[in-house]
Amino acid sequence: MADIIKTARKANLDTTLLRTLVSISDCGGFSEAAQVLHLTQSAVSHHVRRLEEQLGNTLFATHGRRRRLTESGELFLWYARQILALNDEAFDKLGQYRGVAKEIRLGVSEYFAQDYLPIMLASLPLEQKGIRIIPQLGRSTVLQHKLNDGQLDMVIAVDIPETSRPNVLESIHVADRRLSWVGAQHSLLASCNEIPLVAFSPPCILRDLQINRLKHSQLQWRIAYEARDLGDLLAAVKAGLGVSALPFIPSLYGLASPINEQQLPLLPDVRISIKIAANVESHQVEWLIQLIRRCWDSSEQQRAGVASLQVPCAM
């Protein structure tokens, strides 16, 4: 016991890691805790390893297919519960006297500014009083850099599931969306010429994805237009300057799939995910995570309804 306390004094214990440990105990296992915490099982295991490194003690031992708390783990679990109880009590008590609205700086990929963000902001007053959401639109890459730098608290971002990127914050999966090639109405790609590409200026993960897919398919291409923002990009595509890959139904924005789309390489689905800053406790914004999920489902239903109305009926 003395060794554990002596080692712990040398480090600042992360309450996120403590909450993971308590969840494993309460839920009965790593996979069960991962579901409750909206994390992957590997992320939960990583949290435990970080705790063990800080404490210099093994917290779990393998028994068959299950992992159980060691004697040191059982002892530290008691301390973890006490620390979290005091942490939560302090936040609750101080929150009663603060008298000012809480602010959450939320970064949102600009791909979803038009059809998703208004639904979420309209639902906010019904969900939590005294909470102010400060939205900031931008590209996912830029928003995630700001999250890492402490300029944002949460981000709703676009990820490419098949791309392995180290040192990226843990993500909470919201949904997957189809990525489609889009162009002007009745656009036709010339079979012999370079494919004209309309894309964001760097950095942009979708720009990189399009270029890599075209290179892999050994197709000739060129950047026909570099857009500053989504409105600029849509205007360039509508004007027939080139094609682009976007994560929404083309017809909702006055666009269409190129007539000879088969000339273009297949595209993967993109993943919509929530990322939380390292200094923000996930349980403190759980209500916002659930609100984002509900509003996203509502937005997708509206999009599907509008799209179905635009499909011509068979005569």
C-alpha positions as CSV (number, residue, x, y, z in Angstrom):
1,M,0.0,0.0,0.0
2,A,2.8,2.4,0.9
3,D,4.5,1.7,-2.4
4,I,1.3,2.5,-4.4
5,I,0.8,5.8,-2.5
6,K,4.4,6.8,-2.9
7,T,4.4,6.1,-6.6
8,A,1.1,7.9,-7.2
9,R,2.4,11.1,-5.5
10,K,4.9,11.4,-8.4
11,A,2.2,11.7,-11.0
12,N,-1.0,13.6,-11.7
13,L,-3.6,11.0,-12.1
14,D,-5.9,11.5,-15.1
15,T,-9.5,11.2,-14.1
16,T,-10.4,9.9,-17.6
17,L,-8.2,6.9,-16.9
18,L,-9.7,6.4,-13.4
19,R,-13.2,6.5,-14.9
20,T,-12.2,3.8,-17.4
21,L,-11.0,1.6,-14.6
22,V,-14.2,2.1,-12.6
23,S,-16.3,1.4,-15.7
24,I,-14.5,-1.9,-16.3
25,S,-15.3,-3.0,-12.8
26,D,-18.9,-1.8,-12.9
27,C,-19.6,-3.2,-16.3
28,G,-17.9,-6.5,-15.9
29,G,-15.2,-6.3,-18.5
30,F,-13.2,-4.4,-21.1
31,S,-15.6,-4.7,-24.0
32,E,-18.6,-3.9,-21.9
33,A,-16.8,-0.7,-20.6
34,A,-15.9,0.2,-24.1
35,Q,-19.5,0.3,-25.2
36,V,-20.6,2.4,-22.2
37,L,-17.7,4.9,-22.7
38,H,-18.1,5.0,-26.5
39,L,-14.5,3.9,-27.0
40,T,-12.9,1.0,-28.8
41,Q,-11.7,-1.9,-26.7
42,S,-8.1,-1.2,-27.6
43,A,-8.6,2.4,-26.3
44,V,-9.8,1.0,-23.0
45,S,-6.8,-1.3,-22.8
46,H,-4.5,1.6,-23.5
47,H,-6.1,3.6,-20.6
48,V,-5.3,0.7,-18.3
49,R,-1.7,0.4,-19.5
50,R,-1.2,4.1,-18.9
51,L,-2.5,3.7,-15.4
52,E,-0.3,0.8,-14.7
53,E,2.7,2.7,-16.0
54,Q,2.0,5.7,-13.8
55,L,1.5,3.5,-10.7
56,G,4.2,1.0,-11.4
57,N,1.8,-1.8,-10.5
58,T,-0.1,-4.4,-12.5
59,L,-3.9,-3.8,-12.1
60,F,-5.2,-6.8,-14.1
61,A,-4.2,-10.4,-14.4
62,T,-5.5,-12.9,-17.0
63,H,-7.7,-15.8,-15.8
64,G,-8.8,-17.9,-18.8
65,R,-10.4,-15.5,-21.3
66,R,-11.1,-12.9,-18.7
67,R,-9.0,-10.3,-17.0
68,R,-9.5,-9.7,-13.3
69,L,-8.2,-7.1,-10.9
70,T,-5.1,-8.0,-9.0
71,E,-4.8,-7.3,-5.3
72,S,-3.1,-3.9,-6.2
73,G,-5.9,-3.3,-8.7
74,E,-8.6,-3.9,-6.1
75,L,-6.9,-1.5,-3.7
76,F,-6.4,1.2,-6.3
77,L,-10.0,0.8,-7.5
78,W,-11.2,2.0,-4.0
79,Y,-9.0,5.1,-4.3
80,A,-10.2,5.7,-7.9
81,R,-13.8,5.8,-6.7
82,Q,-13.0,8.2,-3.9
83,I,-11.1,10.5,-6.2
84,L,-13.9,10.5,-8.8
85,A,-16.5,11.1,-6.2
86,L,-14.6,14.2,-4.9
87,N,-14.0,15.4,-8.5
88,D,-17.7,15.2,-9.4
89,E,-18.8,16.7,-6.1
90,A,-16.5,19.7,-6.7
91,F,-17.8,20.3,-10.2
92,D,-21.4,20.0,-9.0
93,K,-20.9,22.4,-6.0
94,L,-19.0,25.0,-7.9
95,G,-21.4,24.9,-10.8
96,Q,-24.2,26.0,-8.4
97,Y,-22.5,29.2,-7.6
98,R,-20.7,30.1,-10.8
99,G,-23.7,32.0,-12.1
100,V,-22.4,32.1,-15.7
101,A,-23.3,30.1,-18.7
102,K,-20.9,27.3,-19.6
103,E,-19.4,27.5,-23.0
104,I,-18.5,24.6,-25.3
105,R,-16.3,25.4,-28.4
106,L,-17.6,23.0,-31.0
107,G,-15.8,22.5,-34.3
108,V,-18.1,21.2,-37.1
109,S,-16.9,20.1,-40.6
110,E,-18.3,22.6,-43.0
111,Y,-19.7,19.7,-45.1
112,F,-22.6,19.5,-42.5
113,A,-23.2,23.2,-41.9
114,Q,-26.3,23.5,-44.0
115,D,-28.3,20.3,-43.3
116,Y,-27.1,19.4,-39.8
117,L,-25.9,22.3,-37.7
118,P,-29.3,24.2,-37.7
119,I,-31.1,21.1,-36.3
120,M,-28.6,20.7,-33.5
121,L,-28.6,24.4,-32.5
122,A,-32.4,24.6,-32.5
123,S,-32.6,21.5,-30.2
124,L,-30.0,22.8,-27.8
125,P,-32.2,25.1,-25.6
126,L,-34.6,22.2,-25.0
127,E,-31.7,19.9,-23.9
128,Q,-29.6,22.0,-21.5
129,K,-30.2,25.5,-20.0
130,G,-27.3,27.7,-19.3
131,I,-25.1,26.0,-21.9
132,R,-23.7,28.0,-24.7
133,I,-22.4,26.2,-27.8
134,I,-19.9,28.3,-29.8
135,P,-19.8,26.6,-33.3
136,Q,-16.8,26.9,-35.5
137,L,-16.9,25.7,-39.1
138,G,-13.8,24.4,-40.9
139,R,-12.1,21.5,-42.5
140,S,-11.7,18.4,-40.4
141,T,-7.9,18.4,-40.5
142,V,-7.7,22.1,-39.4
143,L,-10.4,21.6,-36.7
144,Q,-8.5,18.6,-35.2
145,H,-5.3,20.6,-35.0
146,K,-7.2,23.3,-33.1
147,L,-8.6,20.6,-30.8
148,N,-5.1,19.3,-30.0
149,D,-3.9,22.9,-29.4
150,G,-6.7,23.6,-26.9
151,Q,-8.6,26.0,-29.1
152,L,-11.7,23.7,-29.3
153,D,-13.4,21.4,-26.8
154,M,-15.1,19.0,-29.3
155,V,-15.1,18.4,-33.0
156,I,-17.5,16.7,-35.4
157,A,-15.1,15.5,-38.1
158,V,-14.8,13.5,-41.2
159,D,-12.5,10.5,-41.1
160,I,-11.4,7.9,-43.6
161,P,-11.8,4.5,-41.8
162,E,-9.4,2.7,-44.0
163,T,-6.6,5.2,-43.3
164,S,-4.4,4.4,-40.3
165,R,-3.2,7.7,-38.7
166,P,-1.1,7.5,-35.5
167,N,-1.4,10.0,-32.7
168,V,-5.0,10.9,-33.4
169,L,-7.4,11.5,-30.5
170,E,-9.8,8.7,-29.8
171,S,-13.1,9.0,-31.7
172,I,-16.7,8.4,-30.9
173,H,-18.4,6.9,-34.0
174,V,-21.6,8.7,-35.1
175,A,-22.3,7.4,-38.6
176,D,-20.9,6.5,-42.0
177,R,-21.7,8.3,-45.2
178,R,-21.3,7.4,-48.9
179,L,-18.6,9.4,-50.7
180,S,-19.7,10.2,-54.3
181,W,-18.2,11.8,-57.3
182,V,-20.3,14.8,-58.3
183,G,-20.3,17.2,-61.2
184,A,-22.6,19.8,-62.9
185,Q,-25.9,18.6,-64.2
186,H,-25.4,16.4,-67.4
187,S,-21.6,16.6,-67.0
188,L,-19.6,14.3,-69.2
189,L,-15.9,13.4,-68.7
190,A,-13.8,13.4,-71.8
191,S,-12.3,10.0,-72.2
192,C,-8.9,11.1,-73.5
193,N,-8.1,14.2,-71.5
194,E,-7.0,14.7,-67.9
195,I,-9.8,14.6,-65.3
196,P,-10.4,18.1,-64.0
197,L,-10.6,18.1,-60.2
198,V,-12.2,20.7,-58.0
199,A,-10.9,20.4,-54.5
200,F,-10.1,22.3,-51.3
201,S,-6.6,23.8,-51.0
202,P,-4.4,21.8,-48.6
203,P,-4.7,20.5,-45.9
204,C,-7.8,18.4,-46.7
205,I,-8.2,14.7,-46.2
206,L,-10.8,14.3,-49.0
207,R,-8.5,16.2,-51.4
208,D,-5.7,13.7,-50.5
209,L,-8.1,10.8,-50.9
210,Q,-9.2,11.8,-54.4
211,I,-5.7,12.4,-55.7
212,N,-4.5,9.0,-54.2
213,R,-7.4,7.1,-55.8
214,L,-6.8,8.7,-59.2
215,K,-3.0,8.0,-59.0
216,H,-3.7,4.4,-57.9
217,S,-6.0,3.9,-60.9
218,Q,-3.3,5.4,-63.2
219,L,-5.7,8.1,-64.4
220,Q,-4.5,11.4,-65.7
221,W,-5.8,14.3,-63.7
222,R,-5.2,18.0,-62.9
223,I,-6.4,20.5,-60.2
224,A,-8.9,22.6,-62.2
225,Y,-9.9,24.8,-59.2
226,E,-8.8,25.1,-55.6
227,A,-11.7,26.2,-53.4
228,R,-11.5,28.3,-50.2
229,D,-14.7,27.0,-48.6
230,L,-17.6,24.7,-49.3
231,G,-19.7,27.4,-51.1
232,D,-16.8,28.2,-53.3
233,L,-16.3,24.5,-54.1
234,L,-20.0,23.9,-54.9
235,A,-20.1,27.0,-57.2
236,A,-17.1,25.8,-59.1
237,V,-18.5,22.3,-59.6
238,K,-21.9,23.7,-60.7
239,A,-20.1,25.9,-63.2
240,G,-18.7,22.8,-64.8
241,L,-15.1,23.5,-63.9
242,G,-14.6,19.9,-62.8
243,V,-15.7,17.0,-60.6
244,S,-15.2,16.5,-56.9
245,A,-15.9,13.9,-54.2
246,L,-18.4,14.9,-51.5
247,P,-20.2,13.1,-48.6
248,F,-23.8,14.0,-49.4
249,I,-26.6,13.3,-51.9
250,P,-25.6,15.3,-55.0
251,S,-29.2,16.3,-56.0
252,L,-29.8,18.1,-52.7
253,Y,-27.2,20.7,-53.8
254,G,-28.1,20.9,-57.5
255,L,-25.3,18.5,-58.5
256,A,-25.3,15.1,-60.2
257,S,-23.1,12.1,-60.8
258,P,-21.1,12.4,-64.0
259,I,-22.8,10.6,-66.8
260,N,-19.7,8.4,-67.4
261,E,-18.9,8.0,-63.8
262,Q,-17.5,4.5,-64.4
263,Q,-14.3,6.2,-65.7
264,L,-13.6,7.3,-62.1
265,P,-12.2,5.1,-59.3
266,L,-14.5,3.7,-56.6
267,L,-14.6,5.7,-53.3
268,P,-14.8,4.5,-49.7
269,D,-17.4,5.6,-47.2
270,V,-16.4,8.3,-44.8
271,R,-16.8,8.1,-41.1
272,I,-18.5,10.9,-39.1
273,S,-17.0,11.0,-35.6
274,I,-16.9,13.1,-32.4
275,K,-13.5,13.9,-30.9
276,I,-13.1,15.4,-27.5
277,A,-10.2,17.5,-26.2
278,A,-7.8,15.8,-23.7
279,N,-8.8,18.3,-21.0
280,V,-12.5,17.6,-21.3
281,E,-14.1,14.8,-19.3
282,S,-16.3,12.7,-21.6
283,H,-19.0,12.2,-18.9
284,Q,-19.4,16.0,-18.7
285,V,-20.4,16.2,-22.3
286,E,-22.3,12.9,-22.5
287,W,-25.6,14.8,-22.9
288,L,-24.1,16.7,-25.9
289,I,-22.8,13.4,-27.5
290,Q,-26.3,12.0,-27.3
291,L,-27.9,15.2,-28.7
292,I,-25.5,15.1,-31.6
293,R,-26.5,11.5,-32.3
294,R,-30.2,12.2,-32.2
295,C,-29.9,15.3,-34.3
296,W,-27.8,13.4,-36.8
297,D,-30.5,10.7,-37.1
298,S,-33.1,13.4,-37.6
299,S,-31.0,15.1,-40.3
300,E,-30.4,11.9,-42.1
301,Q,-34.2,11.1,-42.1
302,Q,-35.0,14.6,-43.6
303,R,-32.3,14.1,-46.2
304,A,-33.6,10.7,-47.2
305,G,-37.2,12.1,-47.4
306,V,-36.1,15.1,-49.7
307,A,-34.0,12.8,-51.9
308,S,-36.9,10.4,-52.4
309,L,-39.1,13.2,-53.5
310,Q,-36.6,14.1,-56.2
311,V,-36.5,10.6,-57.7
312,P,-38.8,10.6,-60.7
313,C,-41.6,8.0,-60.6
314,A,-41.7,5.2,-63.2
315,M,-44.4,5.7,-65.8
